[in-house]
Amino acid sequence: MNETSGAPAVVVENLVRSFEGETVRAVDGVDLTVASGEFVAITGSSGSGKSTLLHLIAALDRPTSGTIRVFGEDLRGRHDLDEYRRREIGLVFQLHNLLPHLDARENVEIAMFGTGMTRSARQARAQQLLTSVQLDGRERREPPRLSGGERQRVAIARALANEPRLLLADEPTGNLDSGSAAQVLGLFDQLRSEHGVTVVMVTHDPAVAATADRVVHMHDGRVVDEPAATGA
């Protein structure tokens, strides 16, 4: 695993997210710091709050109270959250959310719309990313003609289209066989070692979590322990 340095990528302090008339706390006073370049896995049973925490960091949801700082900036002070998601973070989900009528290259290109890049620049960038995730020769295939692992690699390429410093992944290997899952996790490690990307991943799988530098375990909306890194 590569070493981390510099200012933290993510700092979460006393974070709360309540639902159902403020009586149920999906996230209950969480404190978490993720170093720049670190790979952190968040684990826990269904309903433990791990995906809610990830969505809060992604600004897909707003906290009830508490603070989230990403690369030193408090998200409470940002009003351009679409731009934050487009420029500063990459999102990968268990369901890849690719557009089935577009081919792999077009699915990656669409993330660059509205950035001011020319069409030829978007195409070149998309091709470069697909090559980096070992999809040469499959760039003109639509998602239904790709395997599950290939579709997830397209989704990762799309998440990296705008060169984010932080990659947030919610159960990215949940629908994959062991071989495809290993490829995706290997790609995460490559991104960190070559580009310094910080990775925060939610997973229910202990074997997948064990590939991270650090494992954070959640239960009933709280961080209950942080086991020592097990290595990959």
C-alpha positions in Angstrom: 0.0 0.0 0.0 1.2 3.5 -0.7 1.8 5.9 2.1 -0.3 8.9 2.7 0.8 12.5 3.3 -0.4 16.1 3.5 -3.7 17.5 4.7 -6.6 15.2 5.3 -8.9 14.5 2.3 -12.0 14.1 4.5 -12.7 15.3 8.0 -16.1 14.5 9.5 -17.0 15.9 13.0 -20.0 14.9 15.1 -22.0 14.1 12.0 -25.8 13.4 12.5 -28.4 12.5 9.9 -31.9 11.9 11.3 -35.0 10.6 9.6 -38.7 9.9 10.4 -39.4 13.1 12.2 -35.9 13.4 13.6 -36.4 10.3 15.8 -34.2 7.8 13.9 -30.5 8.6 13.5 -29.0 6.9 10.5 -25.7 8.5 11.3 -25.3 9.3 15.0 -22.4 11.6 16.0 -19.7 10.2 13.6 -16.1 11.5 13.7 -13.9 10.3 10.9 -10.6 11.5 9.3 -9.3 10.1 6.0 -5.8 11.1 5.0 -5.0 12.2 1.5 -4.1 9.1 -0.6 -5.6 6.7 1.9 -7.9 3.8 1.1 -10.5 3.4 3.8 -13.2 0.7 3.9 -16.4 1.3 5.8 -18.1 -1.9 6.9 -21.2 -2.8 8.9 -24.5 -4.7 8.6 -27.4 -3.5 6.5 -28.9 -0.3 8.1 -25.7 0.5 10.0 -25.4 3.9 8.4 -22.4 3.3 6.2 -24.1 4.2 2.8 -25.7 7.2 4.4 -22.3 8.4 5.6 -20.9 8.0 2.1 -23.8 9.9 0.5 -23.3 12.7 3.0 -19.6 13.0 2.0 -20.7 13.0 -1.6 -23.2 15.8 -0.9 -26.0 13.6 -2.3 -27.7 14.2 1.1 -27.5 16.9 3.7 -26.6 16.3 7.4 -28.9 17.2 10.2 -26.0 18.5 12.1 -22.2 18.3 12.2 -19.5 19.2 9.7 -17.9 17.6 6.6 -14.7 19.1 5.2 -13.3 17.8 2.0 -9.7 18.9 1.2 -10.2 21.6 3.8 -13.4 23.1 2.5 -16.6 22.9 4.7 -19.4 21.6 2.5 -21.9 23.7 4.5 -20.5 26.7 2.7 -20.8 25.3 -0.8 -23.9 26.1 -2.9 -22.5 24.6 -6.1 -22.8 21.0 -5.0 -23.3 19.7 -8.6 -20.0 21.3 -9.5 -18.4 19.8 -6.4 -19.6 16.3 -7.5 -18.5 16.9 -11.1 -15.1 18.3 -10.3 -13.8 17.0 -7.0 -15.2 13.6 -6.4 -15.8 10.4 -8.4 -18.8 8.2 -7.5 -19.0 4.4 -8.1 -22.1 2.4 -7.0 -23.0 -1.3 -6.9 -25.3 -0.7 -9.8 -23.1 0.9 -12.4 -25.8 3.2 -13.7 -24.5 3.2 -17.2 -26.8 4.3 -20.0 -27.6 1.1 -22.0 -28.1 2.9 -25.4 -24.6 4.5 -25.3 -21.4 2.6 -25.8 -18.6 2.4 -23.3 -16.8 5.5 -24.6 -19.9 7.6 -24.8 -20.8 6.6 -21.2 -17.4 8.0 -20.1 -17.7 11.1 -22.3 -21.0 12.1 -20.8 -19.4 12.9 -17.5 -17.4 15.6 -19.3 -20.3 17.4 -20.8 -20.5 21.0 -19.5 -16.8 21.2 -18.7 -15.8 23.2 -21.8 -13.9 20.4 -23.4 -14.1 19.9 -27.1 -15.7 16.8 -28.5 -12.4 15.5 -29.7 -10.8 16.1 -26.3 -13.7 14.3 -24.6 -13.2 11.3 -26.9 -9.5 11.2 -26.4 -9.9 11.4 -22.6 -12.5 8.7 -22.6 -10.3 6.4 -24.7 -7.4 7.0 -22.4 -9.4 6.1 -19.3 -10.9 2.9 -20.9 -7.4 1.8 -21.9 -6.3 2.4 -18.3 -9.0 0.0 -17.0 -8.1 -2.6 -19.6 -11.0 -2.2 -21.9 -9.2 -1.6 -25.2 -11.3 -3.1 -28.0 -14.6 -2.9 -26.1 -15.0 0.9 -26.2 -17.7 0.7 -28.8 -19.8 -1.9 -27.0 -23.0 -1.0 -25.2 -23.4 -2.1 -21.5 -25.6 -5.1 -22.3 -22.7 -6.5 -24.4 -20.2 -6.2 -21.6 -19.7 -8.5 -18.6 -20.5 -7.3 -15.1 -16.9 -6.7 -14.3 -16.4 -4.7 -17.6 -19.4 -2.6 -16.8 -18.1 -1.7 -13.4 -14.7 -0.8 -15.0 -16.5 1.5 -17.4 -18.3 3.1 -14.4 -14.9 3.6 -12.7 -13.5 5.2 -15.9 -16.5 7.5 -15.9 -16.0 8.5 -12.3 -12.4 9.5 -13.1 -13.3 11.5 -16.2 -12.8 14.9 -14.5 -9.7 13.8 -12.5 -11.2 13.8 -9.0 -9.0 13.6 -6.0 -11.5 11.6 -4.0 -13.2 8.4 -5.1 -16.3 7.3 -3.2 -17.5 3.7 -3.9 -20.6 2.1 -2.5 -20.5 -1.7 -2.6 -18.6 -1.5 -6.0 -17.9 -5.3 -6.0 -21.3 -6.4 -4.7 -22.6 -7.8 -8.0 -19.2 -9.2 -9.2 -17.6 -12.6 -9.2 -14.4 -12.9 -7.2 -12.2 -12.5 -10.3 -13.9 -9.3 -11.4 -13.9 -8.0 -7.9 -10.2 -8.5 -7.6 -9.7 -6.6 -10.9 -11.7 -3.6 -9.5 -9.8 -3.6 -6.2 -6.5 -3.8 -8.1 -7.6 -0.8 -10.2 -8.3 1.2 -7.0 -4.8 0.5 -5.7 -3.3 1.4 -9.1 -5.2 4.8 -9.0 -3.8 5.5 -5.6 -0.2 4.6 -6.4 -0.1 6.3 -9.8 -2.4 9.3 -9.2 -2.7 9.8 -5.4 -6.5 9.3 -5.5 -8.1 8.9 -2.0 -10.6 6.0 -1.9 -13.5 5.6 0.6 -15.4 2.4 0.0 -18.5 1.0 1.6 -18.6 -2.8 1.7 -20.3 -5.6 3.6 -17.6 -8.1 2.6 -14.7 -8.6 5.1 -12.4 -10.0 2.4 -13.0 -6.8 0.2 -12.5 -4.6 3.3 -9.2 -6.3 4.1 -7.7 -4.8 0.9 -7.9 -1.3 2.4 -5.4 0.5 4.5 -7.9 0.9 7.3 -11.3 -0.5 8.2 -14.0 1.6 9.9 -16.8 -0.5 11.4 -20.3 1.0 11.9 -23.2 -0.2 14.0 -26.5 1.7 14.6 -25.2 4.8 12.9 -22.0 5.0 15.0 -18.3 4.1 14.4 -17.8 1.3 16.9 -14.2 0.4 16.2 -11.4 0.9 13.7 -9.5 -2.4 13.3 -5.8 -2.1 12.4 -5.0 -2.3 8.7 -4.8 -5.9 7.4 -3.1 -5.1 4.1 -3.9 -6.4 0.6 
